[in-house]
């Protein structure tokens, strides 16, 4: 009973505290809308979440759907590239030493730098955004998968050799189960980065989505809608992380 109360009361207390801080700040910052004003000016996007009135004038659920669809494609592309690369680099010391400098150079590059290159290469905003998402989000998966493979005790591999397991059996029976927690830690980090990247990509390209809508409303000086976008970005990011955590728990219990 006490745990249930803490799980409900403490998060609610945190939300109330955030609203109080927001209200106080709105009273001291001229252009910052209060929570009530933000609701009044943005409720049409919340109460009619699937209504499309124009290219950017759409319900918040539709805008989030566009962004999530791009994130899903870019994240899956990055995961398909990053997962086997992480296993290969974890298993081969030679390849690890060869590509570690390359990874360390590419990993910290901002999506704001990759997106113009993607636009030059692909000439269109959609594939450029997918390219940027995949490239920026793949590194946590690569590094965590590699770390998971390296952390497997040598005794496990010795047992596989004694049992004369094939390479495929060794991978499915030994390597994959042992590295799965590390892989999903990488996936969760990569998904969070992918969600951050799509907002920046849409802001720069002006494509329909949360980021594109946020940038349009900033240029229109409609600050309540900017706050609506910020809250939506945070809530969707929170839900994505929790969903990935549930998938990880389900796979571990199989």
C-alpha positions as CSV (number, residue, x, y, z in Angstrom):
1,X,0.0,0.0,0.0
2,X,2.8,2.4,0.9
3,X,4.6,1.6,-2.3
4,X,1.5,2.4,-4.3
5,X,1.0,5.7,-2.6
6,X,4.6,6.6,-3.2
7,X,4.4,5.6,-6.9
8,X,1.4,7.9,-7.4
9,X,1.8,10.7,-4.9
10,X,5.5,11.5,-5.5
11,X,5.2,11.8,-9.3
12,X,2.1,14.0,-8.9
13,X,4.0,16.1,-6.3
14,X,6.8,16.5,-8.9
15,X,4.3,17.6,-11.6
16,X,2.6,20.1,-9.2
17,X,6.0,21.5,-8.2
18,X,6.9,21.9,-11.9
19,X,3.7,23.8,-12.6
20,X,4.3,26.1,-9.6
21,X,7.8,26.9,-10.8
22,X,6.4,27.5,-14.3
23,X,3.7,29.8,-13.0
24,X,6.2,31.8,-10.9
25,X,8.5,32.1,-13.9
26,X,5.7,33.3,-16.2
27,X,5.0,36.1,-13.7
28,X,8.5,37.3,-14.0
29,X,9.3,36.7,-17.7
30,X,7.3,38.9,-20.0
31,X,6.8,36.6,-23.0
32,X,6.5,33.3,-21.1
33,X,2.9,32.1,-21.0
34,X,1.5,30.6,-17.8
35,X,0.2,27.0,-17.6
36,X,-3.4,28.3,-17.9
37,X,-2.6,30.5,-20.9
38,X,-0.7,27.7,-22.6
39,X,-3.7,25.4,-22.2
40,X,-6.2,28.1,-23.5
41,X,-4.1,28.8,-26.6
42,X,-3.1,25.2,-27.3
43,X,-6.2,23.2,-26.3
44,X,-7.5,22.9,-29.9
45,X,-4.4,20.9,-30.8
46,X,-4.9,18.6,-27.8
47,X,-8.7,18.3,-27.9
48,X,-8.7,17.7,-31.7
49,X,-5.5,15.7,-31.9
50,X,-6.2,14.0,-35.3
51,X,-7.7,17.0,-37.2
52,X,-5.7,18.3,-40.2
53,X,-6.5,21.9,-41.0
54,X,-3.3,22.6,-43.1
55,X,0.2,21.3,-43.6
56,X,1.4,22.5,-40.2
57,X,-1.9,23.3,-38.6
58,X,-2.7,19.8,-37.4
59,X,-3.6,18.1,-34.2
60,X,-0.7,17.3,-31.8
61,X,-1.2,13.5,-32.3
62,X,-0.8,13.8,-36.0
63,X,2.3,15.9,-35.7
64,X,3.8,13.4,-33.2
65,X,2.9,10.6,-35.6
66,X,4.9,12.1,-38.4
67,X,7.9,12.5,-36.2
68,X,7.6,9.1,-34.6
69,X,7.4,7.4,-38.1
70,X,10.6,9.1,-39.2
71,X,12.3,8.2,-35.9
72,X,11.2,4.5,-36.2
73,X,12.7,4.3,-39.7
74,X,15.9,6.0,-38.8
75,X,16.3,4.2,-35.5
76,X,15.7,0.8,-37.1
77,X,18.2,1.6,-39.8
78,X,20.8,2.6,-37.2
79,X,20.1,-0.5,-35.1
80,X,20.5,-2.8,-38.2
81,X,23.9,-1.3,-38.8
82,X,25.0,-0.9,-35.2
83,X,24.1,-4.3,-33.7
84,X,26.3,-6.5,-35.9
85,X,29.0,-3.9,-35.9
86,X,29.1,-3.9,-32.1
87,X,29.4,-7.7,-32.1
88,X,32.1,-7.7,-34.7
89,X,34.2,-5.1,-32.9
90,X,33.7,-6.8,-29.5
91,X,34.9,-10.1,-30.9
92,X,37.9,-8.8,-32.9
93,X,40.6,-6.9,-31.1
94,X,42.2,-6.1,-34.5
95,X,39.1,-4.5,-35.9
96,X,38.4,-2.8,-32.6
97,X,41.8,-1.1,-32.7
98,X,41.4,-0.2,-36.3
99,X,37.9,1.4,-36.1
100,X,38.0,2.9,-32.5
101,X,39.5,6.2,-33.6
102,X,37.0,6.5,-36.4
103,X,34.1,5.9,-34.0
104,X,35.5,8.3,-31.5
105,X,35.7,11.0,-34.2
106,X,32.2,10.4,-35.7
107,X,30.4,9.9,-32.4
108,X,30.3,13.5,-31.0
109,X,29.4,15.2,-34.3
110,X,26.2,17.1,-33.9
111,X,23.1,16.3,-36.1
112,X,23.2,20.0,-37.1
113,X,26.4,19.1,-38.9
114,X,25.3,15.8,-40.4
115,X,22.0,17.1,-41.8
116,X,23.5,19.5,-44.3
117,X,25.7,16.7,-45.6
118,X,22.6,14.5,-45.9
119,X,20.8,17.2,-47.9
120,X,23.9,17.5,-50.2
121,X,24.0,13.7,-50.8
122,X,20.3,12.9,-51.1
123,X,18.9,16.2,-52.3
124,X,15.7,15.7,-50.3
125,X,14.8,16.3,-46.7
126,X,13.2,12.9,-45.9
127,X,16.2,10.6,-46.7
128,X,18.6,13.3,-45.3
129,X,16.7,13.1,-42.0
130,X,16.8,9.3,-41.9
131,X,20.5,9.4,-42.7
132,X,21.1,11.8,-39.8
133,X,19.0,9.9,-37.3
134,X,20.6,6.6,-38.1
135,X,24.2,8.0,-38.0
136,X,23.7,10.0,-34.8
137,X,21.8,7.3,-32.9
138,X,23.8,4.2,-33.7
139,X,26.8,4.8,-31.6
140,X,25.4,4.0,-28.1
141,X,24.2,0.6,-29.6
142,X,27.7,0.0,-31.1
143,X,29.5,0.8,-27.9
144,X,27.2,-1.0,-25.5
145,X,27.0,-4.1,-27.6
146,X,30.8,-4.1,-27.9
147,X,31.1,-3.7,-24.1
148,X,28.7,-6.6,-23.6
149,X,30.6,-9.0,-25.8
150,X,33.9,-8.0,-24.1
151,X,32.4,-8.6,-20.6
152,X,31.5,-12.3,-21.4
153,X,33.7,-14.5,-19.2
154,X,36.2,-16.6,-21.1
155,X,34.8,-19.7,-19.3
156,X,31.6,-19.4,-21.3
157,X,33.5,-19.6,-24.6
158,X,35.6,-22.5,-23.3
159,X,32.4,-24.4,-22.5
160,X,31.1,-23.7,-26.0
161,X,34.3,-25.2,-27.4
162,X,34.1,-28.2,-25.1
163,X,30.5,-28.9,-26.2
164,X,31.7,-28.4,-29.9
165,X,29.0,-25.8,-30.6
166,X,28.9,-24.3,-34.0
167,X,29.5,-20.6,-34.5
168,X,25.8,-20.0,-34.9
169,X,25.0,-22.1,-31.8
170,X,27.7,-20.2,-29.8
171,X,26.2,-16.9,-30.9
172,X,22.6,-17.9,-30.1
173,X,23.3,-19.9,-26.9
174,X,26.2,-17.9,-25.4
175,X,26.9,-14.5,-26.9
176,X,23.4,-13.2,-27.5
177,X,21.9,-14.0,-24.1
178,X,24.9,-12.7,-22.2
179,X,25.0,-9.4,-24.2
180,X,21.2,-8.8,-24.4
181,X,21.1,-6.4,-21.4
182,X,23.9,-4.3,-22.9
183,X,22.3,-4.3,-26.3
184,X,19.0,-3.0,-25.0
185,X,20.8,-0.4,-22.9
186,X,22.3,0.8,-26.2
187,X,18.9,0.6,-27.9
188,X,17.3,2.8,-25.2
189,X,20.0,5.4,-25.4
190,X,19.9,5.3,-29.2
191,X,16.2,5.7,-29.3
192,X,16.4,8.8,-27.0
193,X,19.0,10.3,-29.3
194,X,16.9,9.5,-32.4
195,X,14.0,11.4,-30.9
196,X,16.2,14.4,-30.2
197,X,17.7,14.3,-33.7
198,X,14.3,14.3,-35.5
199,X,13.2,17.5,-33.7
200,X,16.4,19.2,-34.9
201,X,16.0,17.8,-38.4
202,X,12.4,18.9,-38.7
203,X,13.3,22.4,-37.4
204,X,16.0,22.8,-40.1
205,X,14.0,21.3,-43.0
206,X,10.6,22.6,-42.1
207,X,8.9,19.3,-42.6
208,X,5.6,18.5,-40.8
209,X,6.1,17.1,-37.4
210,X,6.7,18.3,-33.8
211,X,10.0,20.0,-34.7
212,X,8.7,21.7,-37.8
213,X,5.6,22.9,-35.9
214,X,7.8,24.2,-33.1
215,X,10.0,26.2,-35.5
216,X,7.0,27.6,-37.3
217,X,5.4,28.8,-34.1
218,X,8.7,30.3,-32.9
219,X,8.9,32.4,-36.1
220,X,5.2,33.4,-35.5
221,X,6.0,34.3,-31.9
222,X,3.3,32.0,-30.6
223,X,5.1,31.0,-27.4
224,X,2.2,28.9,-25.9
225,X,2.5,26.5,-28.9
226,X,6.3,26.3,-28.4
227,X,5.7,25.1,-24.8
228,X,3.1,22.6,-26.1
229,X,5.7,21.2,-28.4
230,X,8.3,21.0,-25.6
231,X,5.9,19.2,-23.3
232,X,4.9,16.8,-26.2
233,X,8.6,16.1,-26.9
234,X,9.3,15.2,-23.3
235,X,6.2,13.1,-22.8
236,X,6.7,11.1,-26.0
237,X,10.4,10.6,-25.1
238,X,9.4,9.3,-21.7
239,X,6.9,6.9,-23.3
240,X,9.4,5.6,-25.8
241,X,11.9,4.9,-23.0
242,X,9.3,3.0,-21.0
243,X,8.2,1.0,-24.0
244,X,11.7,-0.1,-24.8
245,X,12.2,-1.0,-21.1
246,X,9.1,-3.2,-21.2
247,X,10.3,-5.0,-24.4
248,X,13.6,-5.6,-22.7
249,X,11.9,-7.1,-19.6
250,X,9.7,-9.3,-21.8
251,X,12.7,-10.7,-23.8
252,X,14.7,-11.4,-20.6
253,X,11.8,-13.4,-19.2
254,X,11.5,-15.6,-22.4
